[in-house]
Amino acid sequence: MIGIFDFLAYLSLSYILYRFARGIYIIIYPYLITTPLDLHKLAGNAKWAIVTGSTDGIGKEYALQLAQRGFNLILISRTQSKLDSVKTEINKEFKNIEIETIAYNFTNANLNDYKKDILPMIEKKEIGILG
């Protein structure tokens, strides 16, 4: 007959083994088990992506990763010279995509500026990702 202390010991050991196995699973799952998602399918097979803040940091890397996956890009940032530099850099590496740039400052934006500067460029394109 199993005693209460034996039962608690087995229960505790089971919990510890479960937590250990779960920890291993969480570490291994993203690298070995999952398959990469098809961004084109998730974007509704749209061919264009808009990236704001695309001249530095995360925005620039986001633009590079989307270009690597074959998306045409609309890059938006405040400084046109930086936009041109990023456009040239991406075009050197990925020649099969189109890139358009918009110099626009969202911090002082109003609806009329948005309608004048951004809307005409994006309204005729199939945009699947906004970043």
Stockholm file with secondary structure:
# STOCKHOLM 1.0

chainA/1-131         MIGIFDFLAYLSLSYILYRFARGIYIIIYPYLITTPLDLHKLAGNAKWAIVTGSTDGIGKEYALQLAQRGFNLILISRTQSKLDSVKTEINKEFKNIEIETIAYNFTNANLNDYKKDILPMIEKKEIGILG
#=GR chainA/1-131 SS CCCHHHHHHHHHHHHHHHHHHHHHHHHHIIIIICCCCCHHHHTTTCCEEEEESTTSHHHHHHHHHHHHTTCEEEEEESCHHHHHHHHHHHHHHCTTSCEEEEECCGGGCCHHHHHHHTHHHHTTSCEEEEC
#=GC SS_cons         CCCHHHHHHHHHHHHHHHHHHHHHHHHHIIIIICCCCCHHHHTTTCCEEEEESTTSHHHHHHHHHHHHTTCEEEEEESCHHHHHHHHHHHHHHCTTSCEEEEECCGGGCCHHHHHHHTHHHHTTSCEEEEC
//
